[in-house]
């Protein structure tokens, strides 16, 4: 049997589950959506309207900007991790101690 699991309950094609996830993120005002469509196909251009950053293809300028975006996302991830690490412990003993290096 071919194409099993290719359709959802409404019988609409589910060709790429990442598109469903991006669609859900696009309607959440708290989400910052960054999209890189390296293939440059027809699946992702509609996300350009809601994405903070959208790149298509593998041209040098697009890839250089992608590296910049990934660096920014990495820095934000580290910032959030540090903020979570400084939050009070559940046992009420205050701020977690810094790990020894």
N, C-alpha and C positions, 0 to 999 in steps of 0.2 A: 504494500500500500504506500503510495507516495503522498506527500504533503499533509501527513497526519500532524495535527496540532498547528496547522497553518492559519486557523481562523478562531476568533474568540466567540463568546456566546451570542453576539449580535450578528455573527456571520460576516464580519468585516475582516479583510485580510490583515494579519499581523506579520508583516514582513520583517520588521526590525523592532524588537522590544525596547531598544534604546530610544526610539522615537516616542514611544508612549511615556517613558520616564521624562524625557525632555519636555513633552507637552504638559505633564503635570507640574514640572518645575517652572515652566514659563508662566503659569497662572498664579504662582505663589509669589507675592511681592517681596518676600524675604529671601528669595533665592537669586543669586547672581549667576547667570547662565553664560558660560564661555563655550563656544562651539568651533572645532576645527574639523573641516570636511576635507581631508587630504585627497580623497578621490575626486572631489569636485563634481559630484553627481547631482542628481535632481532631488535627493531625499532631504537635504538639510537647508537649502536656501530660505525656506519659509521661517526658519528659526532666527534669521538675521534681524528680523523686526523686533524681537524680544531679547536677543542676546546682548550682554554688555560688550562682548567681543565675538566676532565671527570671522573666521578665515576659511578660504576655500582654495584648494590646490596645494602644490608643493613648491611654489615660487619662493625664492630666497627671502624676499621681504615678509611674506606670510610666515615662513618658518622662523625668522628672526623675532617677529612679534610673538609667535607661539612660545618661544623660549622665554621671552619677557613675561608673558602671562603665567607660564608655569612657575617661574621664579617668584612672582607676586603671590600666587596661590600657595606655594611652599612656605613663604614668609608668613602668610596669614594663618596657615595651619599651625606653624610653630607658635605664633602669638596666642592662638586660642588654646593650644595645649598648655602653654605656660600659665594662662589665666585659670584654666581648670585645675592645674596642679596647685595653685595658690589658694584655691577655695577651701573653706573649713572642712575638716573631716566629719564624717557622719557620727563618729563617736564623741564629738564635741570637744576634742582636745586641741582645737585650733588649727592653724595652718600647718600643712604637711612640711616636714623638714626637707631642706635641699639635699639631694643625694650627694654622697661623698664621691669625689672624683680622684 
